[in-house]
Amino acid sequence: MANFHTRSDSFPSQSHTVVKSVEDQLCRLKSSEAASTSSSSVCENLDGLRALHEDISNLIQLSSIQQALSHGQGQEFINEILEGSLRIVDLCEFARDIVRLTKESVQDLKSSIRRNKGETASAVNINSYIDSRNKIKKMINKYAKNLKSSNKNSNKEATSSDCDLTAIRTVLKEAEVYTLTTLKSVLTLISGEKETSSQRSWSLISKFTKASRVHSEVEPESSIKDLCSLNISKSQKGMDMQNMLKHLRASEMTIQELEEGLETLFRSLVKTRVSILNILSH
């Protein structure tokens, strides 16, 4: 992690307050990343990212920053920033879809158990749920592979001797890395996988976000412990339905929190992207 106070001094003085707010958010995210990776901390990180990107949007709207980005080498940075912005917006939207599908499958199985007064769930309903879980995992793995493929075409980074532009880029790249890492943890959490296959799949995203080498890696075993009950195998068809219903209810509450966090983060990401695009139109 770069030295925050040194970087603040690189910005125009009028932007110091906004930059300080951005850097405070980055510091908090760094601290939380080193702590627990449970669902509660992931939800907290989503809220922290929302606040971070709102501050970044305010930073970009400063006239001094817009002037630096709209002239000379700033144009190269705009293209790089837009690429990064598109990556995290797309990943956040994908995460929203995955969480929504997971929520729907959990609700369908809950309804099936309730229709039978909590005593049982039909083999058809359980098989449908298992198929849905497998489909979700395949979607996540496929997306991770696509991220690896897209990274091959996006390795070039803009360089500049302008310290203001370099400072802006550093802040935005760090924000991008934290956002990608947190969204990665959301999908690891929702996949409910403990096996090393999950680790191998997500290593693709680790390669995609090479800048995340300076941060701690998310450990699947610790991050998914409270949603691993989502994975119901065919051998569990005879399990106690009341116990299954209890797990599904708890999982649904976590999923709801993730859904709300992703929705507010998505809006903040879009707002930031609009701020960047507005520079090009002026």
Secondary structure, DSSP 8 states (H G I E B T S, - for coil): ---HHHHHTTS-GGGHHHHHHHHHHHHHHHHHHHS--SHHHHHHHHHHHHHHHHHHHHHHTSHHHHHHHSSTTHHHHHHHHHHHHHHHHHHHHHHHHHHHHHHHHHHHHHHHHHHTTTS---HHHHHHHHHHHHHHHHHHHHHHHHHHHHHTT-------S-HHHHHHHHHHHHHHHHHHHHHHHHHHHHHT--SHHHHHHHHHHHHHTGGGGGS----HHHHSTTTGGG---GGGTTS-HHHHHHHHHHHHHHHHHHHHHHHHHHHHHHHHHHHHHHHHT-
